[in-house]
Amino acid sequence: MCPPENGITAEGNTSTASTTETPSTVATVPSFHKKMGFTDTIFSGTWYIAEGWEYYKGNKIQLKNEILSGLTVAIAQVPESVAFSFVAGVNPLVGLYATFFLGLITAQVGGRPGMVSGAAGAMAVVARIVMQAEGGLFDEAKLVERGEIATCVGCKSLREQADDKRVEYLFFVMWVVGIMQILLGLFQFGRLVKLIPQTVMTGFVNGLATIIFMAQLESFQELDWRKSFDYFDTNEDGKITFSETTDVFAKDLPTLTSLELKTEMNEIFNQTDINEDGFISFSEFKHDEEFAIHDGHDEHKMWRTLGQGTLWVMLFYVFGSMFVVHFFPRLTKVVPSSLVSIISCLFLEHVVFRNMGIETPTVKDMASVKGGLPVFKIPDIDLDSESFMICLPTAISLALVGIIESVLTLQLVDEILEDISDSSGRCTQECLAQGVANLMSAMFQSMGGDAMIGQSTINVKSGGVGRLSTTFAAIMFLFFILALSTVIELLPVAALTGVLFMVVIYTFDWSCIGLISGLELKVGRANDEEAIKEAAKVRMMKAGRCRWQDSVLIVMVTVVTVWTNLAIAVIIGVILAALLYAWDTSDHLKVTTSVNVSSCTKTYTVSGPFFFASDRAFKNYFTTSADPQNVVIDCTAAILHDYSAIAALNSLGERYASQAPPKSCVVKISDETSRALVRLHGSRLRNVKVEIEGGGDGEEQQENNEQMMLLAAGGEERL
């Protein structure tokens, strides 16, 4: 809640203002922050809050910017959190609580003031596998086998019990995710993000956009009542009898006695048989989807048809929301465009179209979001080695996805604010904050999340560069849950779909089309002022085509992301990118020769990278038996990268030493990387004399050469 930190001004530029040294700045926590490269937090000391208070008292404009920016972010996060909850397959309240916890904790102790966290799409698409009834981690058969769900008189159906149990497992997975992210932060895993090449990142974001898009298509489906009715109507006479109902439920209630089953069926059948004529008609069957009879069949969906007025209204909401989100920022940025689109659709749904007799699905039709304060709860699961190992791969994926997304968002915010300082400490701090936030989120029954690129960009560009903006946003978000849940339940689902379609468009990296095809596609983005001016212009221009290897890598990471998850795709992409780089670089090593007849010396001049992929080609250049008595391997124009290079030089030394008579072999090196490697593994070069070229003045060079000779003679312990 203090002023902008690390010299970042309200305008987002770095400043040279110095901080006043106080006695508390030498305390343990501030000293630790400084040593680790962390940004200041509420744990820095009482001076931190005091300085924040004084700063905002003297900077009323910045205080206003922080408050308004935080309010804007809180409002804009409501529809996104609800939508991403649907993506994950959980009650929207689970996602809303997650946004509150992630937002509040990372606002206070995160590595980048002004960065927004919450229930995000990257985590939601991975968490979805826990909640899937078919093809997920815990299907109904698995839970019955483990004894975690069972049939009984008056109990929920196995399907409902399975859904409740999967939510509990999701909370447990997020416990593990939080602990993992804390450990990854302690081991400074965030530093490894620099190893992710741009091609892999392009595939990453494209896969994420594709998954979010595919998840939204469910909005255009409705329940197939006829298929469900036919599941009961086994004799196809157009009506469901008591015996047909009993036969279906007997499969889902196998442990009940005949009397218990009959008692259960009487209650279910009589509830559905509204006119009490002894059978259930099709109209009675679909009269109320809350009837207990619907617990006895799988939910079947079918696509809505163009002959339905509901579909046309939904399409109007979708494209209308997309239009408003994209073009409304041209008029003003005071109010979030996504909020304007949602409110517009809300008005049209309940004031216009419902009075015309046309209704579209709302959030309430999907699930209730009415809730109170979050409640602490231990996951109600049967935890053993089997269930833990089932959950572990998904937990690892979620932990990696969350950190990768968060660290990349941090770097993006750094670029926006032109913060050129070393971000390694902030990345580590953000990993720790994300871990604590996800752990707390799981403790209070929510789905967890990570940093949100879109909301973070909105916040810092609106002036929210301090911790106050994100803290205020989280507090307001909880207020929305407690006081405005009724309004949220009235939101048309199609309006949320339109907002997320724009998230898909802004997330997808359209520049990859130019990379792959050689043509550049320019698409304006609503959050970029320059792009807004060109938003209506979509044009193709000639551009350079990237290598086919890069094109394949982009497509492969995108496809793997859709088929598996983001973490696996990124790991595979990084490995393949490294292998492709090693393969291409292996051809860059060149060796030329020259012979000095008078001194009976042959010199091999090596240039290029010398590592495991080029060592075999290097050794093939040498003709040991035909070479003269003295051989010089000049590596001053090459770089020795790994132990394979040392092993290759040692192998040559042994080959020359085994000749009759033995031949001398001298290796010359110059750059610091090669010298460090030789110092580390020099004792392996027993048949090679190492000389350093350009290692400093004469005395320093002589000392280095003597050390190399000692190493080559096996005298490593004497150094």
Secondary structure, 3 states (H helix, E strand, C coil): CCCCCCCECCCCCECCCCCCCCHHHHCHHHHHHHHHCCCCCHHHCHHHHHHHHHHHHHCHHHHHHHHHHHHHHHHHHHHHHHHHHHHHCCCHHHHHHHHHHHHHHHHHHCCCCCCCEECCHHHHHHHHHHHCCCCCCCCHHHHHHCCCCCCCCCCCCHHHHHHHHHHHHHHHHHHHHHHHHHHHHHCCHHHHHHHCCHHHHHHHHHHHHHHHHHHHHHHHEEECHHHHHHHHCCCCCCCECHHHHHHHHHHHCCCCCHHHHHHHHHHHHHHHCCCCCCCECHHHHCCCCCCHHHHHCCCCEEECCCCCHHHHHHHHHHHHHHHHHHHHHHCCCCCCHHHHHHHHHHHHHHHHHHHHCCCCCEHHHHCCCCCCCCCCCCCCCCCCHHHHHHHHHHHHHHHHHHHHHHHHHHHHHHHHCCCCCCCHHHHHHHHHHHHHHHHHHHHCCCCCCEECHHHHHHHHHCCCCCHHHHHHHHHHHHHHHHHCHHHHHCCEHHHHHHHHHHHHHHHCCCHHHHHHHCEEEECCCCCCHHHHHCCCCCEEEECCCCCHHHHHHHHHHHHHHHHCCHHHHHHHHHHHHHHHHHHHHHHHCEEEEEEECCCCEEEEEEEEEECCCCHHHHHCCCCCCCCCCEEEEEEEEEEECCHHHHHHHHHHHHHHHCCCCCCEEEEEECCHHHHHHHHHHHHHCCCCEEEECCCCCHHHHHHHHHHHHHHHCCCHHHC
